Amino acid sequence: MQAARVQPAAVASRLVQILQQDEVSVGQKVAAYEDLRTVPLEQGMEAGLIGSLIAVASQQMRAAPEEASSELQAAASDTLAALAGSYFGPVMRELQKHLRPFVLPAEFTLLTLGKAMVASVYRCVPFLGITLTTMQTVMRGIDDSRRRGAFCTALECTCGAISTYLRSWERSTYPQITLQRFSAHLLPTYRYLLSAWLPSEDTEVRLAVLKALGPVLSILLPRKDLQNQIYGDIPLLLALYGKNIEAFYITKVLGQILQASSSKNPIPEVYVAAFSHMLSDQVTSKAQRPYQLCRRTTQRFPRLPATRSGAGQPETPVHQISEISSYRRESQGGHHSLHHGPTI
C-alpha cells in the first residue's frame, strides 16, 4: 500500500501479472483484487494496463463454475465496478460486449452491470436505453434461479440510477432523457416479470422480483396512463400473501401503488376492499409477526397519522390501512370506512 501511493502504475502492473498466472491460487488472486481496489487508479494511467486489468477481471468473473470459485468471481466483479469510478467508458463497453440481444448473459455480468450503474449514475445515461432494451430480450431466455436473481438485482440498481438521474438530470452532460422514454423501455420488462417470473415456484425468484418491482414502479407509476394497467395487477400481488414470501416486500409494493393513486384516477373499489382485508389480516395475524413487521419502519407505529400526505413510501400494514381509510374518505366524500379489521 505504501508503494502504491508512490508508484501506483508499477504496483497495479504487478498485481495484474499475478492475476494472469494460472498457477496462482484462488486465495492469492482474491487478495490481489482486494489490493487493486486500494491502488489509486486515477485517470491518466497507461491505457494498456487498464485494458489488461479490465480484460482479466471480465474473464474471471464470467468463468464457468467449474473453472472459478464464486469468491474469485465476486472479487473480479467488485474490482470492475470500482474501476468504473475512474474508467466508466472502458468498463461499460466491456460489459456491453457480454450483454448482447438474445444471448444468455453470465450471472456476474448482470451483477457487475448493476453495480457500475450505481457507481456512475450520470455517466451511465448514454448506455441506459440500449441496456434496458437488451435486458428485455435476454430475460426471456433466463430459466435458472441464480441468473434470474442477478437480473432482478441489475434491474433494481439500474432503476435506482434512473430515479437519481430524473431527480437531478441537470448534473449530466448528456441531453435530457424524459420519464416517458424510460418508462417505455421498462414497461415490457415489468409485464414479463409479473406474467412469467413472479408466479415461479422458486421463493427466491419471487422475492427477487418483488424487490425489483419497487424501483421499477417508481418510474412507471408517475405516468397516469399506465396506472390503470398496474391497478389490474393488484390481485396477483395480493395472492402472494401466505406463499412463504416475506410479507413486508409485498406490502411495500402495494403501498407504492396506493400512494400513486389519486381522486382523479382512483384504484377500483373492488381492489381497495381486497387490499384493506389483506392488510387487516397482516396487522391482526400472529402468524405474520405484525409487530416485528411494523417496527422495521418505526418504533411508534400507533402514532402514525392517517393521512396520505406524509413523505416517503408507506412500508407497514398499519400505515397502509391508515392510508386506505383516508383514501376512501377523499374519494367517496368521507362517508365510508374500512369494512375489515380494526379502526386505526
MARSE-775404 format. One record per atom (N, C-alpha, C, O, CB): x, y, z. Coordinates in steps of 0.2 Angstrom, whole numbers, plus 5000, padded with zeros to 4 digits. Glycine has a CB too. Layout:
BEGIN
XYZ
...
//
This chain:
BEGIN
500449945000
500050005000
500450065000
500350114997
499550005006
501050065004
501550125004
501850134997
501850184994
502050115009
501950074994
502250084987
501750104982
501950144977
502550014985
501150084983
500550104978
500450184978
500250214973
499950074980
500550214984
500550284984
501050324980
500950374978
500550304992
501650294980
502150324976
502250304969
502350344965
502850304980
502150234968
502150214961
501550174959
501550104959
502750174960
500950204959
500350164958
500350114952
500050064952
499750204958
500650144946
500650104940
501050044941
500849994938
500850154934
501650044944
502049994945
501749934949
501749874947
502750014948
501449954954
501049904959
500449874955
500449814955
500849944965
500049914952
499549894948
499749844943
499449784942
499149944945
500249854939
500549814934
500749744937
500649694934
501149844931
501049744943
501249684946
500649644948
500649584947
501749694952
500149674951
499549644953
499249604947
498949554948
499149684957
499149644941
498849614935
499249554933
498949504931
498849674930
499949554933
500349494931
500149434936
500049384933
501049514932
500049454942
499849394947
499149364945
499149304945
499849424954
498749404943
498049384941
498049344935
497649304934
497549444940
498549354930
498549324924
498949254924
498949214919
498949364919
499249234930
499649174931
499149124933
498849124938
500149184935
499149064929
498749004931
498948974937
498448944941
498748954925
499548974939
499748934944
499648974951
499748944956
500548924944
499449034951
499249074957
498649044960
498149034956
499249154955
498549044966
497949014969
497449064969
497549124968
498148994977
496849034970
496249074971
496249134976
496149184975
495549034972
496549104982
496649154988
497049214986
496949264988
496849114994
497649194983
498049254981
497749294976
497949354976
498749214978
497349274971
497049314966
496549364970
496449414968
496749274961
496149334974
495649374978
496049424982
495749484982
495249324983
496549414985
496949464988
497249514984
497249574985
497549424992
497449494978
497649544973
497149594971
497249654970
497949504966
496549564970
495949614968
495849654974
495749714973
495349564967
495849634980
495749674986
496349734986
496149794987
495749634992
496949714984
497449764984
497349814979
497449874979
498149724983
497149794973
497049834967
496449884969
496549944966
496749794961
496049874973
495449914975
495749974980
495450024981
494849884978
496349964982
496650014986
497150054983
497350114985
497049984992
497350034977
497850074972
497450134969
496950124966
498150024967
497750194970
497450254967
497450254959
497950284956
497750314969
497050214956
497050204949
496650264945
496050264943
496650144946
496950324946
496650384943
496750394936
497050354933
496950444947
496350434933
496350454926
497050464924
497350504928
495850504924
497250444918
497950464915
498350404916
498950404913
498150524919
498150354919
498650294920
498650264913
498150264909
498350244925
499150224911
499350194905
498750154902
498550114906
499950154905
498450164896
497850134894
497950064893
497450024894
497650164887
498550034891
498649964890
498549924897
498349874897
499349954888
498849954902
498749924909
498049924911
497849874914
499149964914
497649974910
496949974912
496549924908
496149894910
496650044911
496749924901
496449874897
496549804899
496149764899
496649884890
497149784901
497349724903
496949704910
496749644911
498149714905
496949754914
496549744921
495849724919
495549684922
496649794925
495549764915
494849754913
494749684910
494249654912
494549814909
495149674906
495049604902
495149544907
494749504906
495649604896
495649544911
495749484915
495149484921
494949434922
496449494919
494949544923
494349544928
493749514925
493349484928
494249614931
493649544919
493049524915
493049444914
492549414914
492949554908
493549424912
493649344910
493549304916
493149254916
494349334907
493849324922
493749284928
493049294931
492849244934
494349304933
492749344931
492049354934
491549314929
491049294932
491849424934
491749304923
491249264919
491449194918
491049154914
491249294912
491949164921
492149104920
491649054923
491249064927
492849084924
491648994920
491148944921
491248924929
491848924931
491148884917
490748894932
490848874939
491348824941
491648834946
490148854942
491448784936
492048734937
492748764936
493248734937
491948674932
492748824933
493348854932
493548904937
494148924937
493348884925
493148934940
493248984945
492748984951
492248964950
493249054942
493049004957
492649004963
492149064963
492349114960
493048994969
491649064966
491149124967
491549174970
491349234969
490549104970
491949164975
492349214979
492849254974
492849314974
492849184984
493149214969
493549254964
493149294959
493249344957
493949204960
492549264957
492149304953
491849364956
491849414953
491549254951
491649364962
491449414966
491949474967
491849534966
491149394973
492549444968
493149494969
493249534962
493449594962
493749464971
493249494957
493349524950
492849574948
492949624946
493449474945
492249554950
491649594949
491649664953
491549714950
490949564951
491849654959
491949714963
492449764961
492449824961
492049694971
493049734958
493549774956
493349814949
493549874948
494149734954
493049774945
492749814939
492249874941
492349924938
492349764934
491849854945
491349914947
491749974950
491550024949
490849884953
492249954954
492650014957
493050044952
493150104952
493149984963
493350014947
493650044942
493250084937
493450134934
493949984937
492550074937
492150114933
492050184936
491950234932
491450084934
492350194942
492350264945
492750304941
492650364941
492550264952
493350284939
493850324935
493850314928
493950354923
494450314938
493650244926
493650224919
492950194917
492950134915
494250174918
492450234917
491750214916
491650184909
491450134908
491250264918
491950224904
491850204897
492150144895
491750094893
492150264893
492750124897
493050064895
492750004899
492649954896
493750064897
492550014905
492249964909
491549944906
491349884905
492149984916
491149994904
490449984902
490449954895
490049914893
490050054902
490949974891
491049944884
491149874885
490949834881
491549984880
491649854890
491749784891
491149744893
490949684891
492349774896
490749774897
490149744900
489649734894
489249684893
489749774905
489549784890
489149784884
489249734879
488849704876
489049854881
489949714879
490149664874
489849594876
489749554872
490949654874
489749584882
489449524885
488749524887
488449484890
489849504891
488449584885
487649584886
487349604879
487249664878
487449644892
487249554876
487049554869
486349534868
486149484872
487549514864
485949564863
485249544862
485249464861
485549434857
484949574857
484749434865
484549364864
485149314866
485049254864
484349354857
485649344869
486249294871
486249294879
486149344882
486949324869
486249234882
486149224889
486749254892
487349234891
486049144891
486649304897
487249334900
487449294906
487149254909
487049404902
488149304908
488349274914
488049304920
487949364920
489149274914
488049274925
487749294932
488149364934
487849414935
487749244937
488749364934
489149414936
489249474931
489349524933
489849394938
489049464925
489049514920
488449564922
488449624922
488949494913
487849524924
487249564926
487449604933
487249664934
486649524927
487749564938
487849594944
488349654944
488249704947
488149544949
488849654940
489349704939
489049764935
489149824937
489949674935
488549754930
488249804927
487849844932
487849904931
487749774922
487449814936
487049854941
487549894946
487349954947
486649804945
488049864948
488549904952
488849964949
488950014952
489049854955
489049954943
489350004939
488850064938
489050124938
489549984932
488150044937
487650094936
487650144942
487550204942
487050064934
487650104948
487550144954
488150184955
488150244958
487450094960
488750164953
489350194955
489450264951
489750304953
489950154954
489150264945
489250314940
488550334937
488450324931
489750294935
488150364941
487450374938
487450424932
487050404927
487050404944
487750474932
487750524927
488150504921
487950514915
487950594929
488650464922
489050444916
488650384912
488850364907
489750424918
488250344916
487950294913
487350304908
487050264905
487650244918
487150374908
486550394905
486550374897
486050344895
486450464905
487150384894
487150364886
487050294885
486850274880
487750384883
487150254890
487050174890
486450154892
486250094891
487650144893
485950194895
485350164898
484850134893
484550084894
485050224902
484750174887
484250154883
484450084880
484050034880
484250204877
485050074877
485250014874
485249954880
485149894878
485950014871
485449974886
485549924891
484849894893
484749834893
485849954897
484349944894
483649924895
483349874890
482949834891
483249984897
483449904883
483249864878
483549794877
483149744876
483349904871
484149784878
484449724878
484249674884
484149614883
485249734879
484149704890
483949664895
483249634894
483049584896
483849714902
482849674890
482149644888
482249584884
481849534885
481749704884
482749584880
482749524875
483149464879
482949404878
483249544869
483549474884
483949424887
483549384892
483649334893
484649444890
483049424895
482749394901
482249334899
482149294903
482349454904
482049334893
481649284890
481949214890
481649164890
481349304884
482649214889
483049154889
483249134896
483549084896
483549164884
483149174901
483449154908
482949114911
482449134913
483649214912
483149054913
482749004916
483048974923
482648934926
482548944912
483648994925
483948974931
483849024936
483849084935
484648954930
483749004943
483549054948
484149104949
484049164951
483449014954
484749074949
485349124951
485349184946
485449244948
486049084951
485349164939
485349224934
484749264935
484749324933
485449194927
484149234936
483549274937
483649324943
483449384942
482949234938
483949304948
484049344954
484549394952
484449454954
484349304960
485049384948
485549434946
485249484942
485449544942
486149394943
484849464937
484449504933
484049554937
484049614935
484049464928
483649534942
483249574946
483749624950
483549684950
482849534951
484249604952
484749644956
484949704951
485049764953
485349614959
485149684945
485449734940
484849784938
484949844937
485649694934
484249754937
483649804936
483549844941
483449904940
483049754934
483549824948
483449864954
483949924954
483749974955
483549824960
484649904953
485149954953
485050004947
485150064948
485849924952
484849984941
484850024935
484250074936
484250134935
484649984929
483650044939
483150094940
483250144946
483050204946
482450054942
483650124951
483850174956
484250224953
484250284955
484250134961
484750204948
485150254945
484750304941
484850364940
485650224940
484250274937
483750314933
483350364938
483350424936
483250274929
483150344943
482750384948
483250444950
482950504951
482550344954
483850424952
484350484954
484450534948
484450594949
484950454956
484450504942
484550554936
483950594935
484050654934
484750504930
483350564936
482750604935
482650664940
482450714938
482150564935
482950654946
482950704951
483450754950
483350814952
483050674958
483950744946
484450794946
484850784939
485450784938
485050784951
484450784934
484650774927
485150824924
485550814920
484050764922
485050884927
485450944925
486250934927
486650964924
485251004928
486350884931
487050874933
487450824927
488050824927
487150834939
487050804923
487350764917
487450804911
487050854910
486850704915
488050784908
488150824902
487850794896
487850824890
488950824901
487450744896
487150714891
486450744890
486150764895
487050634892
486250754884
485550784883
485050744887
485050684888
485350774875
484550784889
484050754894
483650704891
483450704886
483550814896
483550654895
483050594894
482450594898
482550604904
483450524894
481850594896
481250604899
481050544903
481250484901
480750634895
480650554908
480250494911
479950454906
479950394907
479850524917
479550484901
479150444897
479650394893
479450334892
478850494892
480250414891
480650374887
480850314892
480950254889
481250404885
481050324898
481250274902
480750224904
480850164903
481550304909
480150254905
479550204906
479350164900
479150104901
478950244909
479450194894
479350154888
479750094888
479550034886
479350194882
480450104890
480850044890
480749994895
480849934894
481650074891
480450024901
480349974906
479749934906
479649884909
480450014913
479249964903
478549934903
478549864901
478249814905
478049974899
478849844895
478849774893
479249724898
479049674900
479149764887
479749754901
480149714907
479649704913
479649644915
480749744909
479349754915
478849744920
478349694919
478149654923
478549814922
478049694913
477549654911
477749584911
477449534914
477249674905
478349564909
478649504909
478849474916
478649414917
479249494904
479049514920
479249504927
478549474930
478649424934
479549554931
478049514929
477449494933
477149424930
476849384933
476949544933
477149424923
476749364920
477149304920
476949244920
476649384913
477849304920
478249244919
478649224925
478749164927
478749254913
478949274929
479449264934
479049264941
479249224945
479949314934
478649314942
478349314949
477949254951
477949234956
477849374949
477549224946
477249154948
477649094949
477449044950
476749134942
478349104948
478849054949
478749014956
478549044961
479549084949
478848954955
478848914961
479448924966
479448904972
478848834960
479948954963
480548974967
480449034971
480349084969
481148974962
480449024978
480349084983
480849134982
480749194982
480349054990
481549114981
482049164980
481949204974
482049264974
482749134980
481649174968
481549214962
480949264963
480949324961
481349164956
480449244967
479849284968
480049344972
479849404971
479249244972
480549334977
480749384982
481149434978
481149494979
481149354988
481649404973
482049454969
481649494965
481749554964
482549414965
481049474962
480649514958
480249564962
480249624960
480049464954
480049544968
479749594972
480149654974
479949714974
479449564978
480849634975
481249684977
481449734971
481549794972
481949654980
481449704965
481549744959
480949794957
480949844954
481749704953
480349764959
479749804957
479649874960
479449914957
479149764959
479949884966
479849944969
480249994965
479850044963
480149944976
480849994963
481150044959
480850044952
480850104949
481950024958
480649994949
480349994943
479650034943
479550084939
480149924940
479250024948
478650064949
478750134950
478350174948
478250034954
479250154953
479450224955
479550264948
479450324948
480050234959
479650224943
479750254936
479050254932
478950294928
480350224932
478750194933
478150184929
477450224932
477150254928
477950114929
477450224939
476850254942
476650324941
476150344940
476850234949
477250364940
477050434939
476650454932
476450504931
477750474939
476650404928
476350414921
475550384923
475450334924
476650364916
475150434922
474450424924
474150374919
473750334921
474050484923
474450374913
474150324908
474350254909
474050204906
474350344901
474850244913
475050174915
474750154921
474750094923
475750174915
474450194925
474150174932
473650124931
473650074935
473950234936
473150134927
472650084926
472850014925
472549964927
472150104921
473350004921
473649944919
473949914925
473849854927
474249944914
474349954929
474649924935
474149914941
474249864944
475149984938
473549954941
473049934946
472749864945
472549824949
472449984945
472749844938
472549774937
472949714939
472749664939
472449764929
473549734941
474049684944
473949674952
474249634955
474749704943
473549714955
473449714962
473249644964
473549614969
472949764965
472749604961
472549544963
473149494963
473249444968
472049514959
473549494958
474149454958
474649464964
474849414966
474549464951
474749524966
475149544971
474849514978
475149494982
475249614972
474149534978
473849504985
473849434985
473949404991
473149534984
473849394980
473849324980
474549294983
474549234984
473749294973
475049334983
475649314985
475749304993
476149274996
476249364983
475249344997
475249335004
475149265006
474749225003
474749375007
475549235010
475449165013
475849115008
475749055009
474749155013
476249145004
476649095000
477449095001
477849094997
476549114992
477549095008
478249095010
478649145008
479249135007
478549025009
478349205007
478749265005
478749315011
478149325013
478549294998
479249355012
479249405017
478649455016
478749485010
479849435018
478149455020
477549505018
477749575017
477449615014
477049495023
478349595020
478549665020
478649685013
478449745011
479149675024
478949645009
479049665002
478449674998
478349714993
479549624999
477949624999
477349634995
476949694997
476749734993
476849574997
476949705004
476549765006
476949835004
476549885002
476649765014
477549835003
477949895001
477749914994
477549964992
478649885002
477649864990
477449874983
476749894982
476649944978
477549804978
476349864986
475649884986
475549954988
475149994986
475149834990
475949974993
475950044996
476150094991
475850144991
476450045002
476650074986
476850124981
476250134976
476150194974
477450094977
475850084975
475350084970
474750134973
474450174970
475050014968
474650114980
474150154983
474350234984
473950274983
474050134991
474950244985
475150314986
475150354980
475050414979
475850314989
475250314974
475250354967
474550364965
474450404961
475650304962
474050334968
473350344966
473150414968
473450444972
472850284968
472550434965
472350504967
471550494966
471250454963
472650554963
471250554968
470450554967
470250564960
469750544958
470250614971
470750584956
470650594949
470750524945
470450514940
471050644946
471150484948
471250414945
471250364950
471850334952
471850414940
470750354954
470750304960
470850234958
470650214953
470150314964
471050194963
471050124962
470350094962
469950124967
471550094968
470150054958
469450024958
469250004965
469649964968
469349974953
468650014967
468449994974
468549924975
468649904981
467750014974
468449884970
468449804972
469149794974
469249744978
468249764965
469649824971
470349814973
470449844980
470849814984
470849844968
470249904982
470349934988
470049884994
470349884999
469950004988
469449854993
469149814998
469649754999
469749735005
468449784995
469849724994
470349664995
470949684998
471249655002
470449634988
471249744996
471849774999
471749785006
472149765010
471949844995
471249815008
471149835015
471049765019
471249765025
470549875016
470649715017
470549655020
471249615021
471349595027
470149605016
471649615016
472349585017
472749615022
473149585026
472649575010
472749685022
473249725026
472949715033
473349715038
473249795024
472349715034
472049705041
472249635044
472449635050
471249705041
472249585039
472549525041
473249525043
473449495048
472449465036
473649565040
474349575041
474449605048
474949585052
474749615036
474049645050
474049685057
473849635062
474149635068
473649745057
473349595061
473049555067
473249485067
473149455072
472249555066
473649465062
473849395062
474449385066
474949415064
473849365055
474449335071
475049325074
475549285070
476149295070
474949285080
475349255065
475749215060
476249255056
476749235054
475349165056
476049315055
476449365051
476849405055
477249455052
475949405047
476849395062
477349435066
477249515065
477749545063
478049415065
476649545065
476449605063
476849665067
477049715064
475749625064
476949645073
477349705077
478049705074
478349765073
477349685085
478449645073
479049655071
479049685064
479549725062
479349585070
478549665060
478549695053
478449775053
478849805050
477949665049
478049795058
477949865058
478549905061
478649965059
477349885062
478849875066
479349915069
480049925064
480449955066
479549875075
480049885059
480549905054
480649975052
481150005051
480549855048
480050005052
480050075050
480050125055
480350175055
479350085045
479650105061
479650155067
479450115073
479050065073
479150205065
479750135078
479550105085
478850135087
478650105092
480150115090
478650185084
478050215087
477450215082
477150265081
478150295088
477350155079
476850145074
476150165076
475750185072
476850075072
475950155083
475250185084
475150255083
474550275082
475050165091
475650295082
475550365082
475650385074
475550445073
476150405086
475650345070
475750365063
475050395061
474550375062
475850295058
475150455057
474550495055
474150455050
474450425045
474750565053
473450465050
473050435045
472950485039
472350505038
472350415048
473450495036
473450545030
473850515024
474250475025
473750615032
473750545018
474050525013
474550575010
474850575005
473550505007
474750625015
475150675013
475850665016
476350715014
474850745015
476050615020
476650605023
477250595018
477050565012
476650555028
477850615019
478350605014
478550525015
478550495020
478950645016
478850505009
479150435009
478550385007
477950395007
479450415015
478850325006
478350275004
478050235010
478450225015
478650214999
477450225011
477150185016
477450115016
477550085011
476450185016
477750095022
478050025022
477749975027
478049925028
478750035023
477249995030
476949945035
476249935034
475849985032
477149965042
475949885036
475249875036
474849925040
474349945037
475049805038
475049945046
474749995050
474650055046
474150085045
475050005056
475250075043
475250145039
474850135033
474450185032
475950155037
474850085030
474450075024
473650075025
473250095021
474650015020
473450045030
472750045032
472550115034
471950135032
472549995038
472950155037
472850225038
472750255031
472350305031
473350255042
473150245027
473150275020
472550255017
472150305014
473750245016
472250195017
471650175014
471050215017
470650235014
471550095014
471050215024
470550255027
470450325024
469950345023
470650255035
471050355024
471050425021
470850425014
470550475012
471750455022
471150375010
470950375003
470250365002
469950404997
471350305000
469850325006
469150325005
468750385007
468350405003
468850265009
469050415012
468650475014
468750535008
468250565007
468950505020
469350535005
469450585000
469050564994
468750614991
470250584998
469050504991
468750484985
468050474985
467650474980
469150424982
467750464992
467050454992
466750504997
466150485000
466950384995
467050554998
466650615002
466650605009
466350635013
465950614999
467050555012
467150545019
466550505022
466550505028
467150615022
466150475018
465550435021
465750365022
465350325025
464950445016
466350335020
466450265020
467050255025
467550295025
466550235013
467050195028
467650175032
467850105030
467550075026
467550185040
468350085033
468550015032
468049965034
467749975039
469249995035
467949915029
467449865031
467749805035
467449765038
467149835025
468449805035
468849745038
469349775043
469649825041
469149695033
469449735048
469949755053
469849805057
469349845057
470649765049
470249825062
470149875067
470249945064
470549955059
470649865073
469949995067
470050065066
470750085068
470950075074
469450105069
471050115063
471750145065
471750215066
472250245068
472250125060
//
